Amino acid sequence: MIIVHHLEDSRSQRVLWCLEELGVDYDIKHYKRDAATRLAPESLKKVHPLGKSPVIEDRGQIIAETGAIIEYIADTYGRGAMKPDAAAPGYRDYIYWMHFAEGSLMPQLLLKLFFTRIKETKMPFFAKPIAAGIANKVLKSYVDPNLKTQMSFINSQLADRAWFAGDDLTGADIMMSFPLEAAQARGALGGFSAINAYVDKIHERPAYQRALSRGGPYSLS
């Protein structure tokens, strides 16, 4: 049986959702973030040297990285679901969005988070205006324009299709769920009606609800 090493409020929620969609049996080992740093606990390094989540154990293997895990689950347990056939029309879209989620979108969202937090971090009063000025400049000149471009592109793609790779939910949707949920939770989806409708549709799925029930509290704000 698959064991999911699941960190609260993290990307590993996607793995639970994928397993629920496929009806695969699994157990969860829960981990709490450090209350002060919000980092994963050191105990995760006993599972994988990088000490990150998600990580799964299955059939004597340790598999890390969400994309690699979703691919493994689709190949091993999907029975044709979660991953289009290589000859199918949506296969290239599937590949594209599987990589776009972490390769293009998440870096911009993390930059947005980091530079926003810099402005809120406690520091000597004389340093605050300097730090805030630098953060605002980076956000205004680089991060926010790039995020707007990406969100506009995503919104246009979702305007005329049910899922990222066509008519059926796939691993690409599992991968894209986390960054889009994070964007919605942080108020970055104003005006992007197709993305908001897509995230709401995800949240209504019974398998998603079951994953939330098993995974525990899940906050990205």
PAZAPA-4460 file (N, C-alpha, C; in steps of 0.05 Angstrom, whole numbers, plus 32768, in hexadecimal, padded with zeros to 4 digits):
% residues 221
    n_x    n_y    n_z   ca_x   ca_y   ca_z    c_x    c_y    c_z   seq   type   mol
   8011   7FE8   8000   8000   8000   8000   8011   8019   8000     1      M     A
   8009   802D   7FF2   8018   8046   7FF0   8017   8054   800B     2      I     A
   802D   805F   8014   802F   8070   802B   8035   808C   8021     3      I     A
   8025   80A0   8028   8029   80BB   8020   8034   80CB   8038     4      V     A
   804B   80D6   8036   8056   80E7   804B   804C   8103   8045     5      H     A
   8038   810B   8055   8027   8122   804F   802D   8139   8062     6      H     A
   8036   814F   8058   803B   8167   8068   8022   8179   8066     7      L     A
   801A   8183   807D   8002   8195   807D   8006   81AD   806B     8      E     A
   7FF1   81B7   8060   7FF1   81D0   8050   8007   81CF   803A     9      D     A
   8007   81B9   802B   801D   81B7   8018   8014   81A9   7FFE    10      S     A
   8027   81A8   7FEB   8022   819B   7FD1   801A   817E   7FD3    11      R     A
   801F   8171   7FEA   8019   8155   7FEC   7FFB   8150   7FEC    12      S     A
   7FEB   8164   7FF0   7FCE   8161   7FEF   7FC6   8157   7FD3    13      Q     A
   7FD5   815F   7FBF   7FCF   8157   7FA3   7FD2   8139   7FA0    14      R     A
   7FE5   812D   7FAE   7FE9   8110   7FAC   7FD1   8101   7FB7    15      V     A
   7FC7   810B   7FCE   7FAF   80FE   7FDA   7F97   8100   7FC7    16      L     A
   7F94   8117   7FBB   7F7E   811B   7FA8   7F80   8107   7F91    17      W     A
   7F98   8105   7F85   7F9C   80F2   7F6F   7F95   80D6   7F77    18      C     A
   7F9E   80CD   7F8E   7F99   80B2   7F97   7F7B   80AE   7F9C    19      L     A
   7F6D   80C2   7FA6   7F50   80BF   7FAA   7F42   80BE   7F90    20      E     A
   7F4A   80CD   7F7C   7F3D   80CC   7F62   7F3F   80B1   7F56    21      E     A
   7F56   80A3   7F5A   7F5A   8089   7F4F   7F50   8072   7F61    22      L     A
   7F48   8079   7F79   7F3F   8064   7F8B   7F55   8051   7F95    23      G     A
   7F6D   805C   7F98   7F84   804C   7FA0   7F86   804D   7FBF    24      V     A
   7F8A   8036   7FCB   7F8E   8035   7FE8   7FA8   8041   7FF0    25      D     A
   7FA8   8050   8006   7FC1   805C   800F   7FBF   8062   802D    26      Y     A
   7FD6   8064   803A   7FD8   806D   8055   7FE6   8088   8055    27      D     A
   7FE1   8098   806A   7FEE   80B2   806C   7FFF   80B3   8086    28      I     A
   8017   80BE   8083   8027   80C6   809A   8027   80E4   809B    29      K     A
   801C   80F0   80AF   8018   810D   80B1   8030   811A   80BD    30      H     A
   8036   8132   80B3   804C   8143   80BD   8042   815F   80C1    31      Y     A
   804B   816C   80D6   8043   8187   80DC   805A   819A   80D5    32      K     A
   8054   81B1   80CC   8068   81C6   80C7   8071   81D2   80E2    33      R     A
   8089   81DC   80E1   8094   81EB   80F8   8083   8204   80FC    34      D     A
   8079   8209   8114   8067   821F   8119   8074   823A   8113    35      A     A
   808E   823C   8117   809B   8256   8113   80A4   8259   80F6    36      A     A
   80B1   8245   80EB   80BD   8248   80D1   80AB   823F   80BA    37      T     A
   8097   822F   80C1   8085   8223   80AD   8093   820F   809B    38      R     A
   80AB   8206   80A3   80B9   81F2   8093   80B1   81D6   809B    39      L     A
   80B8   81C3   808A   80B3   81A7   8090   80C5   819D   80A7    40      A     A
   80BC   818A   80B7   80CC   8180   80CD   80E4   8170   80C3    41      P     A
   80F8   816F   80D4   8111   8160   80CE   810B   8142   80CA    42      E     A
   80F6   8138   80D6   80F0   811C   80D4   80EB   8113   80B7    43      S     A
   80E4   8125   80A5   80E0   811D   8089   80FA   8116   807B    44      L     A
   8110   811F   8086   812A   8117   807A   8131   80FA   807F    45      K     A
   8123   80ED   8091   8126   80D0   8095   8119   80C1   807E    46      K     A
   8106   80CE   8071   80F8   80C1   805A   8107   80C7   8040    47      V     A
   810F   80E0   803C   811D   80E8   8024   8131   80FE   802C    48      H     A
   814A   80FD   8021   815F   810F   802A   8158   812D   8029    49      P     A
   8146   8135   8016   813F   8151   8014   812B   815A   8029    50      L     A
   811F   8147   8037   810C   814E   804C   80F4   815E   8043    51      G     A
   80EA   8158   802B   80D4   8166   8020   80BC   8154   801D    52      K     A
   80A4   8160   801A   808C   8151   8015   807F   815C   7FFB    53      S     A
   8073   814C   7FEA   806C   8130   7FEF   8082   811C   7FE9    54      P     A
   8080   8106   7FF7   8090   80EE   7FF2   807D   80D7   7FF6    55      V     A
   807F   80C3   7FE4   806F   80AA   7FE8   8082   8092   7FEA    56      I     A
   8078   807E   7FF7   8085   8064   7FF7   8072   8050   7FEA    57      E     A
   807D   8040   7FD7   806C   802C   7FCA   807E   8017   7FBE    58      D     A
   8078   7FFE   7FC4   8086   7FE7   7FB8   80A4   7FE9   7FBC    59      R     A
   80AC   7FF1   7FD4   80C9   7FF3   7FD9   80D6   800C   7FCE    60      G     A
   80C7   801E   7FC3   80D3   8036   7FB7   80CC   804F   7FC7    61      Q     A
   80DE   8062   7FC7   80D9   807C   7FD2   80D8   8090   7FBA    62      I     A
   80C1   809D   7FB7   80BE   80AF   7FA0   80B7   80CB   7FAA    63      I     A
   80C7   80DF   7FA1   80C3   80FA   7FA9   80BD   810B   7F90    64      A     A
   80B6   8124   7F95   80AE   8138   7F81   8091   8132   7F77    65      E     A
   8080   8146   7F7A   8064   8141   7F74   805F   8137   7F57    66      T     A
   806C   8144   7F44   8068   813C   7F28   8070   811F   7F24    67      G     A
   8087   8117   7F2F   8090   80FB   7F2C   807D   80E8   7F3A    68      A     A
   8072   80F0   7F51   805F   80DF   7F5F   8045   80DC   7F50    69      I     A
   803B   80F2   7F45   8022   80F0   7F35   8026   80DE   7F1D    70      I     A
   803D   80E1   7F0F   8043   80D0   7EF8   8044   80B3   7F00    71      E     A
   8051   80AE   7F17   8054   8092   7F20   8038   8086   7F26    72      Y     A
   8028   8096   7F34   800D   808C   7F3B   7FFC   8086   7F22    73      I     A
   7FFE   8099   7F0F   7FEF   8095   7EF6   7FF8   807C   7EE7    74      A     A
   8013   8079   7EE5   801E   8062   7ED7   8018   8048   7EE5    75      D     A
   8019   8048   7F00   8017   802F   7F0F   7FFA   8027   7F15    76      T     A
   7FE9   803B   7F1B   7FCE   8036   7F24   7FB8   8043   7F13    77      Y     A
   7FC0   8052   7EFF   7FAC   8061   7EF0   7F99   8052   7EDF    78      G     A
   7FA2   803B   7ED4   7F91   802A   7EC3   7F85   803C   7EAC    79      R     A
   7F96   804D   7EA1   7F8D   805E   7E8B   7F83   8079   7E94    80      G     A
   7F7F   807D   7EAD   7F75   8097   7EB7   7F8D   80A8   7EC0    81      A     A
   7F89   80C2   7EC2   7F9C   80D5   7ECC   7FB2   80DD   7EB9    82      M     A
   7FB5   80CD   7EA3   7FCA   80D3   7E90   7FC1   80CB   7E74    83      K     A
   7FBF   80DE   7E62   7FB6   80D7   7E47   7FCA   80C5   7E39    84      P     A
   7FC0   80B5   7E27   7FD1   80A5   7E16   7FE3   80B7   7E05    85      D     A
   7FFB   80AF   7E00   800E   80BF   7DF1   8004   80C8   7DD6    86      A     A
   7FF2   80B8   7DCB   7FE7   80BF   7DB0   7FCE   80D0   7DB2    87      A     A
   7FC4   80D5   7DCA   7FAB   80E4   7DCE   7FB0   8102   7DC9    88      A     A
   7F9B   8110   7DC0   7F9E   812D   7DBA   7FA7   813E   7DD1    89      P     A
   7F9F   8136   7DEA   7FA6   8146   7E01   7FC0   8140   7E0E    90      G     A
   7FD0   812D   7E02   7FE8   8124   7E10   7FFD   813B   7E13    91      Y     A
   8001   814B   7DFE   8014   8161   7DFF   800C   8176   7E13    92      R     A
   7FF1   817B   7E15   7FE7   818E   7E29   7FED   8182   7E45    93      D     A
   7FE8   8169   7E48   7FEE   815C   7E62   800B   8160   7E6A    94      Y     A
   801D   815A   7E58   803A   815E   7E5E   8040   817B   7E65    95      I     A
   8035   818D   7E55   803A   81AA   7E59   8032   81B3   7E74    96      Y     A
   8019   81AD   7E7C   800F   81B7   7E95   801B   81A8   7EAD    97      W     A
   8022   818F   7EAA   8030   8181   7EBF   804A   8190   7EC7    98      M     A
   8058   819A   7EB3   8071   81A8   7EB8   806D   81C6   7EBF    99      H     A
   8059   81D2   7EB3   8054   81EE   7EB7   804E   81F4   7ED5   100      F     A
   8040   81E2   7EE2   8037   81E7   7EFE   804E   81EE   7F10   101      A     A
   8063   81DD   7F10   807A   81E2   7F21   8091   81F1   7F14   102      E     A
   8092   81EF   7EF9   80A9   81FB   7EEB   80A5   8219   7EE5   103      G     A
   808C   8222   7EE1   8087   823D   7EDA   8076   824C   7EEF   104      S     A
   8060   8240   7EF7   804C   824E   7F08   8055   8250   7F25   105      L     A
   805D   823A   7F31   8064   823A   7F4D   807B   824D   7F54   106      M     A
   8090   824F   7F43   80A6   8262   7F4A   809C   827F   7F4C   107      P     A
   8089   8287   7F3B   807F   82A2   7F3C   806E   82A6   7F56   108      Q     A
   805E   8292   7F5D   804E   8294   7F75   805F   8294   7F8E   109      L     A
   8075   8285   7F8E   8087   8285   7FA5   8095   82A0   7FA7   110      L     A
   809D   82AC   7F90   80AA   82C6   7F91   8096   82DB   7F9C   111      L     A
   807D   82D9   7F94   8068   82EB   7F9E   8065   82E8   7FBC   112      K     A
   8065   82CF   7FC6   8063   82CA   7FE2   807B   82D5   7FF2   113      L     A
   8093   82CF   7FE8   80AB   82D7   7FF6   80AE   82F6   7FF8   114      F     A
   80AA   8303   7FE2   80AD   8320   7FE2   8097   832E   7FF1   115      F     A
   807F   8323   7FF1   806A   832E   8001   8070   832B   801F   116      T     A
   807B   8314   8026   8082   830F   8042   8099   8321   804C   117      R     A
   80AB   8328   8039   80C1   833A   8041   80B6   8354   804B   118      I     A
   80A1   835E   803F   8095   8377   8047   8088   8375   8063   119      K     A
   8081   835D   806A   8073   8358   8084   8085   834F   809A   120      E     A
   809E   8349   8093   80B1   833E   80A7   80BA   8353   80BB   121      T     A
   80BD   834C   80D4   80C7   835E   80E8   80E5   8363   80E3   122      K     A
   80EC   837C   80E4   8108   8384   80E0   810C   83A0   80EC   123      M     A
   8125   83A9   80EF   812A   83C4   80FA   811B   83D9   80E9   124      P     A
   8111   83ED   80F6   8100   8401   80E8   810E   840E   80D1   125      F     A
   8128   8412   80D3   8136   8420   80BD   813A   840E   80A4   126      F     A
   8138   83F3   80A9   813A   83E1   8092   8120   83DC   8084   127      A     A
   810A   83E0   8092   80F0   83D9   8087   80EA   83E7   806C   128      K     A
   80EE   8402   806A   80E8   840F   8050   80F9   8405   803A   129      P     A
   8112   83FE   803F   8124   83F4   802B   811B   83D9   8021   130      I     A
   8115   83C7   8034   810C   83AC   802D   80F2   83AD   801E   131      A     A
   80DF   83BE   8028   80C5   83C0   801B   80C8   83CC   7FFF   132      A     A
   80DA   83DF   7FFB   80DE   83EB   7FE1   80E9   83D7   7FCD   133      G     A
   80FC   83C7   7FD6   8107   83B2   7FC4   80F2   839E   7FBD   134      I     A
   80E3   8394   7FD1   80CE   8381   7FCD   80B9   838B   7FB9   135      A     A
   80B0   83A4   7FBE   809C   83B0   7FAC   80A5   83B2   7F90   136      N     A
   80BE   83B9   7F8D   80C9   83BD   7F71   80CA   83A2   7F63   137      K     A
   80D3   838D   7F70   80D4   8373   7F64   80B8   8369   7F5D   138      V     A
   80A6   836D   7F70   808A   8364   7F6A   807E   8373   7F53   139      L     A
   8082   838D   7F52   8075   839D   7F3E   8082   839A   7F22   140      K     A
   809C   8397   7F22   80AA   8396   7F08   80AD   837A   7EFC   141      S     A
   80AB   8366   7F0D   80B1   834B   7F04   809B   8336   7F0B   142      Y     A
   8096   8333   7F25   8085   831D   7F2E   8068   8320   7F25   143      V     A
   805D   8337   7F2C   8040   833C   7F26   803A   833B   7F08   144      D     A
   804B   8348   7EF7   8046   8346   7EDA   8047   832A   7ECF   145      P     A
   805B   831A   7ED9   805D   82FF   7ED0   8046   82EE   7ED9   146      N     A
   803D   82F2   7EF2   8026   82E3   7EFB   800D   82EA   7EEC   147      L     A
   8009   8303   7EE6   7FF2   830B   7ED6   7FF2   82FE   7EBA   148      K     A
   800A   82FE   7EAE   800C   82F1   7E94   8005   82D3   7E95   149      T     A
   8010   82C6   7EA9   800B   82A9   7EAC   7FEE   82A4   7EB2   150      Q     A
   7FE2   82B3   7EC4   7FC6   82AE   7ECB   7FB4   82B4   7EB4   151      M     A
   7FBA   82C9   7EA4   7FAA   82CF   7E8C   7FAB   82B8   7E78   152      S     A
   7FC3   82AC   7E75   7FC6   8295   7E63   7FB6   827D   7E6D   153      F     A
   7FB9   8277   7E87   7FAB   8260   7E92   7F8D   8264   7E90   154      I     A
   7F83   827C   7E96   7F67   8283   7E94   7F5C   827E   7E78   155      N     A
   7F6C   8286   7E64   7F63   8283   7E48   7F62   8265   7E41   156      S     A
   7F74   8255   7E4B   7F74   8239   7E45   7F5D   822A   7E52   157      Q     A
   7F55   8233   7E6A   7F3E   8226   7E78   7F23   8230   7E6F   158      L     A
   7F23   8245   7E5F   7F09   8251   7E56   7EFA   823E   7E44   159      A     A
   7F08   822D   7E35   7EFA   821C   7E21   7F00   81FF   7E24   160      D     A
   7F09   81F6   7E3C   7F0D   81DA   7E41   7F06   81D3   7E5E   161      R     A
   7EFF   81BA   7E62   7EF7   81B1   7E7D   7F0F   81AE   7E8F   162      A     A
   7F24   81A2   7E84   7F3C   819D   7E94   7F55   81A4   7E83   163      W     A
   7F6C   81A4   7E90   7F84   81AE   7E82   7F8C   819E   7E69   164      F     A
   7F86   8184   7E6A   7F8E   8173   7E53   7F76   816B   7E43   165      A     A
   7F5F   8178   7E46   7F48   8171   7E36   7F2F   816D   7E46   166      G     A
   7F20   8158   7E3F   7F06   8152   7E4C   7F08   8143   7E66   167      D     A
   7F1F   8137   7E6C   7F22   8126   7E83   7F37   8131   7E97   168      D     A
   7F32   812E   7EB0   7F45   8135   7EC5   7F5E   8123   7EC2   169      L     A
   7F75   812F   7EC4   7F8E   8120   7EC3   7FA2   812A   7ED8   170      T     A
   7FB9   811E   7ED8   7FCE   8127   7EEB   7FD5   8144   7EE7   171      G     A
   7FD1   814F   7ECF   7FD7   816B   7ECB   7FC5   817D   7EDD   172      A     A
   7FAC   8175   7EE0   7F9A   8183   7EF2   7FA3   8180   7F0F   173      D     A
   7FAB   8169   7F16   7FB5   8165   7F31   7FCC   8178   7F37   174      I     A
   7FDF   8179   7F24   7FF7   818A   7F27   7FEF   81A8   7F28   175      M     A
   7FDD   81B0   7F17   7FD6   81CD   7F15   7FC5   81D6   7F2D   176      M     A
   7FB9   81C3   7F3B   7FA6   81CB   7F50   7FB3   81DB   7F66   177      S     A
   7FCA   81D3   7F6F   7FD7   81E0   7F86   7FDE   81FD   7F80   178      F     A
   7FEC   8204   7F6B   7FF2   8220   7F66   7FD9   8231   7F61   179      P     A
   7FC5   8226   7F54   7FAD   8235   7F50   7F9D   8239   7F6A   180      L     A
   7F9D   8225   7F7B   7F90   8229   7F95   7F9F   823E   7FA5   181      E     A
   7FBA   823D   7FA4   7FCA   8251   7FB2   7FC4   826D   7FA8   182      A     A
   7FC3   8270   7F8E   7FBD   828A   7F82   7FA2   8294   7F8A   183      A     A
   7F8E   8282   7F8B   7F73   828A   7F93   7F73   8292   7FB0   184      Q     A
   7F80   8282   7FC1   7F80   8288   7FDE   7F8E   82A2   7FE4   185      A     A
   7FA1   82AB   7FD3   7FB0   82C3   7FD8   7FA5   82DB   7FC8   186      R     A
   7F8D   82D7   7FBD   7F80   82EE   7FAF   7F8C   82F5   7F95   187      G     A
   7F99   82E2   7F87   7FA6   82E9   7F6D   7F96   82E1   7F55   188      A     A
   7F7C   82DA   7F59   7F6C   82D1   7F42   7F55   82E4   7F3C   189      L     A
   7F57   82FC   7F44   7F42   8310   7F3E   7F40   8314   7F20   190      G     A
   7F28   8311   7F15   7F24   8314   7EF8   7F29   82FC   7EE8   191      G     A
   7F34   82E7   7EF3   7F39   82CE   7EE4   7F23   82BA   7EEA   192      F     A
   7F0C   82BE   7EDD   7EF4   82AF   7EE4   7EF7   8292   7EDD   193      S     A
   7F04   828B   7EC7   7F06   826F   7EC0   7F17   825F   7ED4   194      A     A
   7F2C   826C   7EDE   7F3D   825F   7EF2   7F2E   825B   7F0C   195      I     A
   7F20   8270   7F15   7F10   826E   7F2D   7EFB   8258   7F2B   196      N     A
   7EEE   8256   7F14   7EDA   8241   7F10   7EE7   8225   7F11   197      A     A
   7EFF   8224   7F05   7F0E   820A   7F05   7F15   8201   7F21   198      Y     A
   7F20   8213   7F31   7F27   820C   7F4D   7F0E   8204   7F5D   199      V     A
   7EF8   8213   7F59   7EE0   820C   7F67   7ED6   81F0   7F5E   200      D     A
   7ED9   81E9   7F45   7ED1   81CF   7F3B   7EE2   81B9   7F47   201      K     A
   7EFB   81BE   7F4A   7F0D   81AB   7F58   7F03   81A6   7F74   202      I     A
   7EFD   81BB   7F82   7EF6   81B9   7F9E   7EDC   81AA   7FA2   203      H     A
   7ECB   81A9   7F8E   7EB1   819B   7F90   7EB3   817D   7F8B   204      E     A
   7ECA   8174   7F81   7ECC   8158   7F7A   7ECD   8146   7F93   205      R     A
   7EBD   8130   7F94   7EBD   811F   7FAB   7ED8   8115   7FB3   206      P     A
   7EE9   810D   7FA0   7F03   8103   7FA6   7F14   8119   7FB3   207      A     A
   7F12   8131   7FAA   7F20   8147   7FB7   7F17   814B   7FD4   208      Y     A
   7EFE   8149   7FD8   7EF3   814C   7FF4   7EFD   8135   8005   209      Q     A
   7EFE   811D   7FFA   7F08   8106   800A   7F26   810A   8011   210      R     A
   7F35   8115   7FFE   7F51   811A   8003   7F55   812F   8019   211      A     A
   7F44   8143   8019   7F45   8157   802E   7F3F   814B   8049   212      L     A
   7F2B   813A   804A   7F23   812D   8063   7F3A   811C   806E   213      S     A
   7F48   810E   805D   7F5E   80FD   8066   7F77   810D   806C   214      R     A
   7F7C   8122   805C   7F95   8131   805F   7F95   8144   8076   215      G     A
   7F7D   814D   807E   7F7B   8160   8094   7F7A   817D   808B   216      G     A
   7F7B   8190   809D   7F79   81AC   8096   7F8C   81B4   8080   217      P     A
   7F83   81C6   806F   7F92   81CD   8056   7F8E   81EA   8051   218      Y     A
   7FA2   81FA   8057   7FA0   8217   8054   7FB8   8221   8043   219      S     A
   7FB2   8232   802F   7FC8   823D   801F   7FC8   825B   8020   220      L     A
   7FB8   8267   8031   7FB7   8284   8034   7FCD   828F   8046   221      S     A
***
